[in-house]
């Protein structure tokens, strides 16, 4: 596995692969890798000849109340995991390599219609930081395929739209959510949960499954289902529910119609930890 730190090294290696007629898959990460991240690598390996993973904690996507400096950095362990996955190249740029000393003067604004909702509303500027760094990474790596996890559904939707709008020749793949045995979506945030909070956390997925089961049985009272779900989460021990909404997978806007493709999105808090989860109804499977 190659480990490189400069833009030019990545470009040179990818160019050499493409000269041989090989396809390139890409998985961008901020490190602190878990099985969810590794499943993205597995997905990329199935579809391409070579796989590049980037590890870069991107300062542009952190808000003023979000501590960039405290974000967990586990580079040695991450590289060991990627080595076992037989990743071909890991890109490990510094902030200075990604952004010039006088700052990032050119940015890529996330599509407003998608950015103004949910996580975009909760974390102003976050998705602009994401779209900027992802565009830079796409231009550096120039992959044929890029894989993103479904857990951050809004992020995936925004990146897919950005890729389409900018005519980038990259196929954007949405990989399924990886879950623990009790159904909790794998996330770096889970490590911040106390023992008692960890027992409560899987209830988020249980409540989402109940909503989907109701919809699939013909219940069209979406607002009522959302209100009941919020009360259930609070009763289960969650401290706060930022939102739990039934929305269109395409527009991310609430809908009162049983469209062909819906997604139930939720963010609930246990202490200071925000847990994200969602279920796409078109590929819904109940976990007993």
VOPAGU-2260 file (C-alpha; in pm, 1 decimal, decimal comma):
REM VOPAGU-2260
SITE   aa  ch    i         X         Y         Z
SITE  UNK   A    0       0,0       0,0       0,0
SITE  UNK   A    1     138,0     335,5    -106,0
SITE  UNK   A    2     124,3     626,1     139,8
SITE  UNK   A    3     162,6     967,9     -17,2
SITE  UNK   A    4     128,9    1321,4     116,0
SITE  UNK   A    5     137,3    1543,1    -191,6
SITE  UNK   A    6    -107,3    1619,4    -468,8
SITE  UNK   A    7     152,6    1547,8    -735,5
SITE  UNK   A    8     228,4    1199,8    -602,8
SITE  UNK   A    9    -139,2    1105,9    -620,0
SITE  UNK   A   10    -176,6    1242,7    -970,8
SITE  UNK   A   11     134,3    1065,3   -1095,8
SITE  UNK   A   12      24,2     728,0    -959,2
SITE  UNK   A   13    -334,8     756,2   -1080,0
SITE  UNK   A   14    -213,2     864,8   -1423,8
SITE  UNK   A   15      11,8     557,0   -1438,7
SITE  UNK   A   16    -280,5     330,6   -1352,2
SITE  UNK   A   17    -509,4     487,4   -1608,0
SITE  UNK   A   18    -237,4     457,3   -1871,9
SITE  UNK   A   19    -259,9      82,1   -1809,0
SITE  UNK   A   20    -635,7      96,0   -1866,0
SITE  UNK   A   21    -719,6      47,6   -1497,7
SITE  UNK   A   22   -1020,3     204,7   -1326,2
SITE  UNK   A   23    -988,5     394,6    -998,2
SITE  UNK   A   24   -1224,3     401,0    -701,8
SITE  UNK   A   25   -1207,7     664,0    -429,5
SITE  UNK   A   26   -1321,1     677,7     -66,2
SITE  UNK   A   27   -1270,3    1016,0     104,5
SITE  UNK   A   28   -1255,6    1003,8     486,5
SITE  UNK   A   29   -1150,6    1208,9     786,5
SITE  UNK   A   30    -990,5     906,3     948,0
SITE  UNK   A   31   -1077,1     744,9    1283,1
SITE  UNK   A   32   -1188,5     454,3    1068,6
SITE  UNK   A   33   -1441,0     187,8    1170,4
SITE  UNK   A   34   -1612,7    -100,7     992,3
SITE  UNK   A   35   -1851,4     141,0     822,4
SITE  UNK   A   36   -1562,8     312,5     645,9
SITE  UNK   A   37   -1406,6     -21,4     556,3
SITE  UNK   A   38   -1732,9    -133,5     396,5
SITE  UNK   A   39   -1701,0     162,8     159,4
SITE  UNK   A   40   -1356,4      36,9      62,4
SITE  UNK   A   41   -1498,0    -309,9      -1,1
SITE  UNK   A   42   -1766,8    -156,2    -220,3
SITE  UNK   A   43   -1509,5      40,4    -419,2
SITE  UNK   A   44   -1287,2    -266,4    -465,2
SITE  UNK   A   45   -1576,7    -459,3    -618,9
SITE  UNK   A   46   -1627,5    -194,8    -884,8
SITE  UNK   A   47   -1278,4     -75,7    -975,3
SITE  UNK   A   48    -926,6    -204,3   -1029,8
SITE  UNK   A   49    -749,2      28,9    -787,9
SITE  UNK   A   50    -872,7     203,5    -473,7
SITE  UNK   A   51    -754,7     531,9    -324,0
SITE  UNK   A   52    -852,7     638,9      28,4
SITE  UNK   A   53    -788,6     988,1     158,5
SITE  UNK   A   54    -754,6    1075,7     526,9
SITE  UNK   A   55    -790,5    1447,4     583,6
SITE  UNK   A   56    -956,8    1629,1     870,9
SITE  UNK   A   57   -1106,6    1917,9     679,5
SITE  UNK   A   58   -1114,6    2246,1     875,3
SITE  UNK   A   59   -1362,6    2405,9     634,6
SITE  UNK   A   60   -1650,8    2185,9     747,8
SITE  UNK   A   61   -1615,5    2260,2    1118,6
SITE  UNK   A   62   -1833,3    2533,4    1266,8
SITE  UNK   A   63   -1725,7    2781,8    1537,2
SITE  UNK   A   64   -1868,8    2557,7    1812,1
SITE  UNK   A   65   -1716,2    2239,2    1669,4
SITE  UNK   A   66   -1364,5    2165,4    1787,4
SITE  UNK   A   67   -1146,8    2089,7    1487,0
SITE  UNK   A   68    -842,4    2035,2    1707,3
SITE  UNK   A   69   -1016,0    1769,5    1919,1
SITE  UNK   A   70   -1137,3    1558,2    1629,4
SITE  UNK   A   71    -992,1    1207,5    1690,5
SITE  UNK   A   72    -685,2    1134,8    1482,2
SITE  UNK   A   73    -581,7     768,4    1471,5
SITE  UNK   A   74    -356,9     761,9    1167,5
SITE  UNK   A   75    -143,1     459,8    1253,0
SITE  UNK   A   76    -442,2     240,8    1332,9
SITE  UNK   A   77    -625,2     367,5    1024,3
SITE  UNK   A   78    -338,2     275,3     796,2
SITE  UNK   A   79    -315,3     -71,1     950,7
SITE  UNK   A   80    -684,5    -129,3     876,9
SITE  UNK   A   81    -647,9      -5,1     519,4
SITE  UNK   A   82    -341,1    -224,5     468,2
SITE  UNK   A   83    -549,4    -527,3     567,0
SITE  UNK   A   84    -816,1    -417,3     320,1
SITE  UNK   A   85    -546,6    -411,8      50,1
SITE  UNK   A   86    -607,3     -49,3     -38,7
SITE  UNK   A   87    -372,0      55,4    -317,0
SITE  UNK   A   88    -299,1     414,5    -214,4
SITE  UNK   A   89    -365,6     630,5      91,3
SITE  UNK   A   90    -352,1    1006,9      45,7
SITE  UNK   A   91    -248,5    1182,2     368,1
SITE  UNK   A   92    -231,2    1554,0     290,4
SITE  UNK   A   93    -158,8    1826,3     541,7
SITE  UNK   A   94    -382,0    2131,0     570,2
SITE  UNK   A   95    -103,6    2324,8     398,4
SITE  UNK   A   96    -104,0    2083,0     106,0
SITE  UNK   A   97    -479,4    2116,8      58,9
SITE  UNK   A   98    -517,1    2488,7     126,3
SITE  UNK   A   99    -278,3    2773,6      54,4
SITE  UNK   A  100    -134,3    2985,3     336,6
SITE  UNK   A  101    -361,7    3278,8     258,7
SITE  UNK   A  102    -670,0    3059,9     301,3
SITE  UNK   A  103    -920,1    2899,4      69,8
SITE  UNK   A  104   -1025,5    3187,7    -153,2
SITE  UNK   A  105   -1223,1    2979,6    -402,8
SITE  UNK   A  106   -1498,4    2763,0    -258,4
SITE  UNK   A  107   -1772,6    2540,2    -393,8
SITE  UNK   A  108   -2114,4    2626,9    -254,8
SITE  UNK   A  109   -2346,8    2338,6    -179,5
SITE  UNK   A  110   -2677,1    2338,6    -374,7
SITE  UNK   A  111   -2899,0    2575,8    -177,4
SITE  UNK   A  112   -3221,2    2376,5    -213,3
SITE  UNK   A  113   -3055,1    2075,8     -47,5
SITE  UNK   A  114   -2820,8    2267,4     183,4
SITE  UNK   A  115   -3088,8    2480,8     351,1
SITE  UNK   A  116   -3252,3    2177,4     516,5
SITE  UNK   A  117   -3178,7    1951,2     813,7
SITE  UNK   A  118   -2802,3    1924,0     876,7
SITE  UNK   A  119   -2741,2    2228,8     659,1
SITE  UNK   A  120   -2977,2    2431,6     876,3
SITE  UNK   A  121   -2833,4    2287,9    1198,3
SITE  UNK   A  122   -2471,5    2345,7    1092,5
SITE  UNK   A  123   -2445,7    2656,3     869,8
SITE  UNK   A  124   -2148,5    2642,0     634,4
SITE  UNK   A  125   -2082,5    2273,7     698,9
SITE  UNK   A  126   -2183,8    2143,9     358,3
SITE  UNK   A  127   -2002,8    2426,2     177,7
SITE  UNK   A  128   -1688,9    2297,1     347,4
SITE  UNK   A  129   -1774,2    1944,0     240,0
SITE  UNK   A  130   -1842,6    2029,9    -124,1
SITE  UNK   A  131   -1525,9    2238,0    -143,9
SITE  UNK   A  132   -1294,2    1969,7      -9,4
SITE  UNK   A  133   -1465,4    1689,9    -205,2
SITE  UNK   A  134   -1432,9    1887,6    -529,3
SITE  UNK   A  135   -1063,1    1941,2    -458,6
SITE  UNK   A  136   -1014,2    1573,4    -381,0
SITE  UNK   A  137   -1202,3    1473,0    -695,8
SITE  UNK   A  138    -975,7    1698,6    -900,9
SITE  UNK   A  139    -667,1    1554,4    -733,5
SITE  UNK   A  140    -757,6    1184,7    -753,5
SITE  UNK   A  141    -973,7    1196,8   -1069,1
SITE  UNK   A  142   -1147,3     868,6    -987,4
SITE  UNK   A  143   -1391,6     680,9   -1203,3
SITE  UNK   A  144   -1606,1     595,4    -900,3
SITE  UNK   A  145   -1642,9     753,7    -554,6
SITE  UNK   A  146   -1821,3     579,9    -267,2
SITE  UNK   A  147   -2007,3     752,9      16,3
SITE  UNK   A  148   -2206,2     601,7     301,5
SITE  UNK   A  149   -2583,3     624,8     326,7
SITE  UNK   A  150   -2567,7     717,9     695,8
SITE  UNK   A  151   -2489,4    1076,0     593,9
SITE  UNK   A  152   -2775,2    1070,4     344,2
SITE  UNK   A  153   -2797,3    1446,4     295,6
SITE  UNK   A  154   -2423,5    1466,1     233,4
SITE  UNK   A  155   -2446,2    1192,0     -30,6
SITE  UNK   A  156   -2740,0    1365,4    -196,7
SITE  UNK   A  157   -2557,6    1700,2    -205,0
SITE  UNK   A  158   -2239,8    1547,9    -344,7
SITE  UNK   A  159   -2432,3    1362,7    -613,8
SITE  UNK   A  160   -2608,6    1684,6    -714,4
SITE  UNK   A  161   -2281,8    1880,9    -709,5
SITE  UNK   A  162   -2114,0    1617,6    -928,3
SITE  UNK   A  163   -2401,2    1635,6   -1176,7
SITE  UNK   A  164   -2413,8    2016,1   -1182,0
SITE  UNK   A  165   -2037,4    2048,2   -1237,8
SITE  UNK   A  166   -2035,3    1774,4   -1506,3
SITE  UNK   A  167   -1770,8    1575,9   -1319,9
SITE  UNK   A  168   -1707,7    1239,9   -1492,2
SITE  UNK   A  169   -1741,7    1041,1   -1169,3
SITE  UNK   A  170   -2000,2     781,4   -1069,5
SITE  UNK   A  171   -2121,6     849,5    -714,2
SITE  UNK   A  172   -2215,1     535,4    -521,7
SITE  UNK   A  173   -2433,4     525,4    -208,4
SITE  UNK   A  174   -2319,5     234,9       8,3
SITE  UNK   A  175   -2557,1      79,3     264,4
SITE  UNK   A  176   -2534,8     168,8     632,3
SITE  UNK   A  177   -2322,9     -69,2     837,1
SITE  UNK   A  178   -2481,2    -148,4    1173,0
SITE  UNK   A  179   -2384,0    -312,1    1498,5
SITE  UNK   A  180   -2565,9    -631,8    1597,4
SITE  UNK   A  181   -2825,3    -430,8    1789,0
SITE  UNK   A  182   -2895,7    -208,8    1487,5
SITE  UNK   A  183   -2702,3     103,1    1586,2
SITE  UNK   A  184   -2549,5     267,3    1279,2
SITE  UNK   A  185   -2170,6     256,1    1300,4
SITE  UNK   A  186   -2023,4     600,4    1356,2
SITE  UNK   A  187   -1713,1     758,4    1501,5
SITE  UNK   A  188   -1949,7     943,9    1734,9
SITE  UNK   A  189   -2051,1     621,7    1907,5
SITE  UNK   A  190   -1724,5     617,7    2100,8
SITE  UNK   A  191   -1842,6     921,8    2296,9
SITE  UNK   A  192   -2146,5     740,4    2437,8
SITE  UNK   A  193   -2145,4     630,8    2801,0
SITE  UNK   A  194   -2241,1     273,3    2885,0
SITE  UNK   A  195   -2597,0     375,1    2969,6
SITE  UNK   A  196   -2628,3     592,7    2657,7
SITE  UNK   A  197   -2501,9     308,1    2440,4
SITE  UNK   A  198   -2793,8      94,6    2559,8
SITE  UNK   A  199   -3040,9     365,6    2458,5
SITE  UNK   A  200   -2883,8     449,4    2121,3
SITE  UNK   A  201   -3019,9     147,7    1922,2
SITE  UNK   A  202   -3375,7     266,1    1994,5
SITE  UNK   A  203   -3327,4     526,8    1721,9
SITE  UNK   A  204   -3320,5     255,3    1457,7
SITE  UNK   A  205   -3613,6      75,0    1621,6
SITE  UNK   A  206   -3828,4     388,5    1599,6
SITE  UNK   A  207   -3726,9     445,7    1236,8
SITE  UNK   A  208   -3824,9      88,8    1153,6
SITE  UNK   A  209   -4165,9     143,2    1315,2
SITE  UNK   A  210   -4226,8     447,9    1094,9
SITE  UNK   A  211   -4130,1     259,7     780,5
SITE  UNK   A  212   -4347,1     -38,9     873,0
SITE  UNK   A  213   -4643,0     195,7     923,2
SITE  UNK   A  214   -4587,6     361,9     586,2
SITE  UNK   A  215   -4550,3      30,0     408,5
SITE  UNK   A  216   -4880,1     -82,4     564,3
SITE  UNK   A  217   -5052,5     220,8     409,9
SITE  UNK   A  218   -5037,4     486,6     683,4
SITE  UNK   A  219   -5020,8     825,6     512,6
SITE  UNK   A  220   -5043,1    1043,4     824,7
SITE  UNK   A  221   -4675,8    1134,8     803,0
SITE  UNK   A  222   -4680,6    1430,0    1044,4
SITE  UNK   A  223   -4857,2    1216,3    1301,8
SITE  UNK   A  224   -4601,6     938,5    1259,8
SITE  UNK   A  225   -4319,9    1189,7    1307,4
SITE  UNK   A  226   -4475,6    1332,4    1624,0
SITE  UNK   A  227   -4527,5     987,2    1774,4
SITE  UNK   A  228   -4169,3     889,3    1689,4
SITE  UNK   A  229   -4027,2    1199,7    1857,5
SITE  UNK   A  230   -4223,8    1127,3    2175,4
SITE  UNK   A  231   -4107,7     765,9    2168,6
SITE  UNK   A  232   -3742,1     865,7    2140,7
SITE  UNK   A  233   -3771,1    1103,8    2434,9
SITE  UNK   A  234   -3950,0     833,8    2633,8
SITE  UNK   A  235   -3668,9     589,2    2553,1
SITE  UNK   A  236   -3419,9     828,2    2713,1
SITE  UNK   A  237   -3291,8    1051,5    2433,6
SITE  UNK   A  238   -3222,1    1401,6    2559,1
SITE  UNK   A  239   -3334,6    1582,4    2247,5
SITE  UNK   A  240   -3458,1    1514,3    1894,3
SITE  UNK   A  241   -3325,2    1764,0    1641,6
SITE  UNK   A  242   -3555,3    1624,7    1375,2
SITE  UNK   A  243   -3723,6    1310,9    1253,5
SITE  UNK   A  244   -3877,3    1356,6     911,4
SITE  UNK   A  245   -4023,0    1161,1     621,6
SITE  UNK   A  246   -3886,9    1325,3     308,8
SITE  UNK   A  247   -3834,6    1272,0     -60,7
SITE  UNK   A  248   -3502,4    1105,1    -139,5
SITE  UNK   A  249   -3468,3    1341,6    -432,9
SITE  UNK   A  250   -3553,6    1682,7    -284,0
SITE  UNK   A  251   -3509,0    1607,7      89,0
SITE  UNK   A  252   -3830,2    1801,7     145,3
SITE  UNK   A  253   -4118,0    1674,6     359,4
SITE  UNK   A  254   -4395,6    1514,3     161,5
SITE  UNK   A  255   -4748,8    1400,6     236,2
SITE  UNK   A  256   -4757,6    1153,4     -48,3
SITE  UNK   A  257   -4630,8     799,2     -67,8
SITE  UNK   A  258   -4374,8     865,6    -337,9
SITE  UNK   A  259   -4182,0     585,8    -502,0
SITE  UNK   A  260   -3874,4     672,1    -296,3
SITE  UNK   A  261   -3886,2     816,4      53,7
SITE  UNK   A  262   -3625,7     838,9     326,4
SITE  UNK   A  263   -3693,2     868,0     698,2
SITE  UNK   A  264   -3416,5    1085,9     841,2
SITE  UNK   A  265   -3345,5    1151,2    1207,8
SITE  UNK   A  266   -3095,9    1311,9    1440,8
SITE  UNK   A  267   -3132,2    1255,1    1814,1
SITE  UNK   A  268   -2903,1    1354,7    2099,0
SITE  UNK   A  269   -2766,9    1159,8    2391,6
SITE  UNK   A  270   -2586,6    1416,2    2600,8
SITE  UNK   A  271   -2367,2    1613,7    2362,8
SITE  UNK   A  272   -2353,7    1333,9    2103,1
SITE  UNK   A  273   -2567,1    1374,1    1792,0
SITE  UNK   A  274   -2664,8    1042,0    1637,1
SITE  UNK   A  275   -2767,7    1036,1    1270,1
SITE  UNK   A  276   -2965,0     757,2    1108,2
SITE  UNK   A  277   -3203,0     698,9     822,1
SITE  UNK   A  278   -3388,8     432,4     630,5
SITE  UNK   A  279   -3459,8     444,9     258,8
SITE  UNK   A  280   -3801,1     290,1     221,3
SITE  UNK   A  281   -3741,7     148,2    -125,8
SITE  UNK   A  282   -3476,8     -85,6      16,1
SITE  UNK   A  283   -3623,3    -134,9     363,0
SITE  UNK   A  284   -3551,8    -460,0     545,7
SITE  UNK   A  285   -3661,6    -520,8     902,1
SITE  UNK   A  286   -3402,9    -641,2    1152,9
SITE  UNK   A  287   -3557,0    -861,6    1424,1
